Amino acid sequence: MKNIKLLLLIPFIGMCLCLPFANKIEPYIFGLPFLLFWIILWMILSSLVLTIVYKLDPENQGGDE
């Protein structure tokens, strides 16, 4: 649990480093071009990763002081 903040690299890698590989128009997913779907998908996944990091981070376990 010490390096839980390393999970924050996952959205960065998905959005920035993998974006050139996802730069396509086809296939269409839910009526969206693939690139737009990729960006929206990573916005949602980033929120999930941030929630997981917040819940597992020991610095957030304490109550109000």
OpenMM code with the backbone's topology and positions (N, CA, C; nanometers):
from openmm import Vec3, app, unit

residues = "MET LYS ASN ILE LYS LEU LEU LEU LEU ILE PRO PHE ILE GLY MET CYS LEU CYS LEU PRO PHE ALA ASN LYS ILE GLU PRO TYR ILE PHE GLY LEU PRO PHE LEU LEU PHE TRP ILE ILE LEU TRP MET ILE LEU SER SER LEU VAL LEU THR ILE VAL TYR LYS LEU ASP PRO GLU ASN GLN GLY GLY ASP GLU".split()
positions = [
    Vec3(0.0815, -0.1206, 0.0000),
    Vec3(0.0000, 0.0000, 0.0000),
    Vec3(0.0855, 0.1265, 0.0000),
    Vec3(0.2152, 0.1089, 0.0117),
    Vec3(0.3033, 0.2231, 0.0204),
    Vec3(0.3090, 0.3005, -0.1109),
    Vec3(0.3041, 0.2302, -0.2223),
    Vec3(0.3172, 0.2940, -0.3537),
    Vec3(0.1838, 0.3018, -0.4274),
    Vec3(0.0766, 0.3222, -0.3533),
    Vec3(-0.0562, 0.3243, -0.4139),
    Vec3(-0.0705, 0.4409, -0.5126),
    Vec3(0.0046, 0.5472, -0.4913),
    Vec3(-0.0055, 0.6639, -0.5789),
    Vec3(0.0538, 0.6391, -0.7174),
    Vec3(0.1271, 0.5283, -0.7324),
    Vec3(0.1772, 0.4927, -0.8650),
    Vec3(0.0628, 0.4545, -0.9593),
    Vec3(-0.0527, 0.4207, -0.9028),
    Vec3(-0.1693, 0.3923, -0.9873),
    Vec3(-0.2118, 0.5151, -1.0681),
    Vec3(-0.1727, 0.6321, -1.0234),
    Vec3(-0.2089, 0.7543, -1.0946),
    Vec3(-0.1386, 0.7656, -1.2292),
    Vec3(-0.0399, 0.6831, -1.2515),
    Vec3(0.0272, 0.6819, -1.3817),
    Vec3(-0.0576, 0.6137, -1.4892),
    Vec3(-0.1506, 0.5293, -1.4484),
    Vec3(-0.2333, 0.4557, -1.5451),
    Vec3(-0.3134, 0.5505, -1.6342),
    Vec3(-0.3875, 0.6484, -1.5800),
    Vec3(-0.4598, 0.7405, -1.6704),
    Vec3(-0.3669, 0.8228, -1.7580),
    Vec3(-0.2517, 0.8609, -1.7047),
    Vec3(-0.1558, 0.9369, -1.7854),
    Vec3(-0.1087, 0.8556, -1.9045),
    Vec3(-0.0761, 0.7304, -1.8801),
    Vec3(-0.0295, 0.6434, -1.9883),
    Vec3(-0.1415, 0.6218, -2.0903),
    Vec3(-0.2630, 0.5988, -2.0417),
    Vec3(-0.3752, 0.5742, -2.1320),
    Vec3(-0.4127, 0.6944, -2.2163),
    Vec3(-0.4062, 0.8131, -2.1560),
    Vec3(-0.4480, 0.9329, -2.2291),
    Vec3(-0.3361, 0.9917, -2.3147),
    Vec3(-0.2172, 0.9948, -2.2642),
    Vec3(-0.1097, 1.0656, -2.3350),
    Vec3(-0.0224, 0.9746, -2.4208),
    Vec3(0.0205, 0.8657, -2.3634),
    Vec3(0.1163, 0.7830, -2.4351),
    Vec3(0.0511, 0.6868, -2.5342),
    Vec3(-0.0712, 0.6444, -2.5066),
    Vec3(-0.1389, 0.5507, -2.5971),
    Vec3(-0.2296, 0.6215, -2.6978),
    Vec3(-0.2458, 0.7506, -2.6830),
    Vec3(-0.3348, 0.8244, -2.7730),
    Vec3(-0.2926, 0.8165, -2.9199),
    Vec3(-0.1646, 0.8225, -2.9534),
    Vec3(-0.1280, 0.8095, -3.0951),
    Vec3(-0.1684, 0.6746, -3.1561),
    Vec3(-0.1727, 0.5704, -3.0756),
    Vec3(-0.2133, 0.4393, -3.1267),
    Vec3(-0.3636, 0.4302, -3.1460),
    Vec3(-0.4384, 0.5154, -3.0759),
    Vec3(-0.5840, 0.5142, -3.0853),
    Vec3(-0.6345, 0.6200, -3.1831),
    Vec3(-0.5481, 0.6862, -3.2531),
    Vec3(-0.5861, 0.7941, -3.3433),
    Vec3(-0.6430, 0.7369, -3.4728),
    Vec3(-0.7664, 0.6884, -3.4628),
    Vec3(-0.8376, 0.6325, -3.5778),
    Vec3(-0.9803, 0.6841, -3.5770),
    Vec3(-1.0411, 0.6842, -3.6911),
    Vec3(-1.1824, 0.7206, -3.6981),
    Vec3(-1.2684, 0.5962, -3.6852),
    Vec3(-1.2288, 0.4914, -3.7524),
    Vec3(-1.3068, 0.3677, -3.7473),
    Vec3(-1.2386, 0.2684, -3.6564),
    Vec3(-1.3052, 0.1865, -3.5852),
    Vec3(-1.4472, 0.1581, -3.5867),
    Vec3(-1.5248, 0.2611, -3.5049),
    Vec3(-1.6526, 0.2719, -3.5359),
    Vec3(-1.7416, 0.3565, -3.4582),
    Vec3(-1.7935, 0.2748, -3.3406),
    Vec3(-1.7874, 0.3324, -3.2222),
    Vec3(-1.8367, 0.2665, -3.1020),
    Vec3(-1.9414, 0.3582, -3.0401),
    Vec3(-2.0615, 0.3066, -3.0243),
    Vec3(-2.1763, 0.3841, -2.9755),
    Vec3(-2.1981, 0.5087, -3.0598),
    Vec3(-2.1696, 0.5002, -3.1878),
    Vec3(-2.1888, 0.6111, -3.2791),
    Vec3(-2.0790, 0.7161, -3.2737),
    Vec3(-1.9747, 0.6901, -3.1972),
    Vec3(-1.8640, 0.7848, -3.1847),
    Vec3(-1.7423, 0.7329, -3.2593),
    Vec3(-1.6647, 0.8228, -3.3193),
    Vec3(-1.5368, 0.7787, -3.3749),
    Vec3(-1.4494, 0.7218, -3.2638),
    Vec3(-1.3618, 0.6311, -3.2995),
    Vec3(-1.2840, 0.5599, -3.1988),
    Vec3(-1.2031, 0.6535, -3.1099),
    Vec3(-1.1441, 0.7578, -3.1666),
    Vec3(-1.0622, 0.8495, -3.0871),
    Vec3(-1.1461, 0.9199, -2.9811),
    Vec3(-1.2641, 0.9650, -3.0167),
    Vec3(-1.3510, 1.0316, -2.9200),
    Vec3(-1.3961, 0.9341, -2.8122),
    Vec3(-1.4281, 0.8115, -2.8523),
    Vec3(-1.4639, 0.7090, -2.7548),
    Vec3(-1.3475, 0.6821, -2.6602),
    Vec3(-1.2251, 0.6754, -2.7117),
    Vec3(-1.1058, 0.6504, -2.6313),
    Vec3(-1.0881, 0.7586, -2.5246),
    Vec3(-1.1054, 0.8831, -2.5645),
    Vec3(-1.0892, 0.9944, -2.4706),
    Vec3(-1.1962, 0.9899, -2.3622),
    Vec3(-1.3202, 0.9653, -2.3995),
    Vec3(-1.4281, 0.9570, -2.3015),
    Vec3(-1.4080, 0.8382, -2.2084),
    Vec3(-1.3650, 0.7259, -2.2630),
    Vec3(-1.3381, 0.6077, -2.1814),
    Vec3(-1.2321, 0.6371, -2.0757),
    Vec3(-1.1249, 0.7043, -2.1145),
    Vec3(-1.0186, 0.7330, -2.0187),
    Vec3(-1.0583, 0.8399, -1.9195),
    Vec3(-1.1505, 0.9275, -1.9521),
    Vec3(-1.2027, 1.0219, -1.8535),
    Vec3(-1.2767, 0.9467, -1.7439),
    Vec3(-1.3561, 0.8482, -1.7830),
    Vec3(-1.4300, 0.7678, -1.6854),
    Vec3(-1.3343, 0.6811, -1.6042),
    Vec3(-1.2397, 0.6156, -1.6713),
    Vec3(-1.1435, 0.5317, -1.6006),
    Vec3(-1.0541, 0.6133, -1.5075),
    Vec3(-1.0228, 0.7359, -1.5445),
    Vec3(-0.9427, 0.8223, -1.4573),
    Vec3(-1.0171, 0.8520, -1.3277),
    Vec3(-1.1462, 0.8746, -1.3380),
    Vec3(-1.2259, 0.8977, -1.2176),
    Vec3(-1.2258, 0.7750, -1.1279),
    Vec3(-1.2356, 0.6572, -1.1879),
    Vec3(-1.2333, 0.5346, -1.1087),
    Vec3(-1.0980, 0.5140, -1.0408),
    Vec3(-0.9907, 0.5395, -1.1127),
    Vec3(-0.8572, 0.5239, -1.0548),
    Vec3(-0.8363, 0.6240, -0.9416),
    Vec3(-0.8814, 0.7471, -0.9595),
    Vec3(-0.8685, 0.8466, -0.8534),
    Vec3(-0.9479, 0.8075, -0.7295),
    Vec3(-1.0653, 0.7501, -0.7493),
    Vec3(-1.1459, 0.7038, -0.6365),
    Vec3(-1.0757, 0.5904, -0.5626),
    Vec3(-1.0197, 0.4967, -0.6366),
    Vec3(-0.9482, 0.3849, -0.5743),
    Vec3(-0.8280, 0.4346, -0.4952),
    Vec3(-0.7517, 0.5264, -0.5522),
    Vec3(-0.6347, 0.5800, -0.4833),
    Vec3(-0.6784, 0.6549, -0.3570),
    Vec3(-0.7852, 0.7298, -0.3647),
    Vec3(-0.8344, 0.8041, -0.2483),
    Vec3(-0.8763, 0.7085, -0.1363),
    Vec3(-0.9459, 0.6025, -0.1722),
    Vec3(-0.9934, 0.5069, -0.0708),
    Vec3(-0.8785, 0.4278, -0.0088),
    Vec3(-0.7754, 0.3944, -0.0862),
    Vec3(-0.6673, 0.3102, -0.0364),
    Vec3(-0.5506, 0.3879, 0.0234),
    Vec3(-0.5458, 0.5178, 0.0018),
    Vec3(-0.4341, 0.5974, 0.0512),
    Vec3(-0.4417, 0.6097, 0.2032),
    Vec3(-0.3362, 0.5701, 0.2739),
    Vec3(-0.3399, 0.5761, 0.4203),
    Vec3(-0.3503, 0.7184, 0.4758),
    Vec3(-0.3092, 0.8177, 0.3991),
    Vec3(-0.3187, 0.9562, 0.4462),
    Vec3(-0.4639, 1.0027, 0.4583),
    Vec3(-0.5563, 0.9372, 0.3904),
    Vec3(-0.6966, 0.9758, 0.3958),
    Vec3(-0.7764, 0.8964, 0.4973),
    Vec3(-0.7131, 0.8094, 0.5728),
    Vec3(-0.7840, 0.7225, 0.6664),
    Vec3(-0.8185, 0.7919, 0.7970),
    Vec3(-0.7469, 0.8960, 0.8321),
    Vec3(-0.7717, 0.9641, 0.9587),
    Vec3(-0.8990, 1.0470, 0.9537),
    Vec3(-0.9549, 1.0714, 1.0701),
    Vec3(-1.0748, 1.1545, 1.0789),
    Vec3(-1.0396, 1.3016, 1.0827),
    Vec3(-1.1400, 1.3841, 1.1004),
    Vec3(-1.1175, 1.5282, 1.1119),
    Vec3(-1.0491, 1.5568, 1.2438),
    Vec3(-0.9526, 1.6456, 1.2374),
    Vec3(-0.8792, 1.6786, 1.3599),
    Vec3(-0.9127, 1.8173, 1.4057),
] * unit.nanometer
topology = app.Topology()
chain = topology.addChain("A")
for resn in residues:
    res = topology.addResidue(resn, chain)
    for name in ("N", "CA", "C"):
        topology.addAtom(name, app.Element.getBySymbol(name[0]), res)
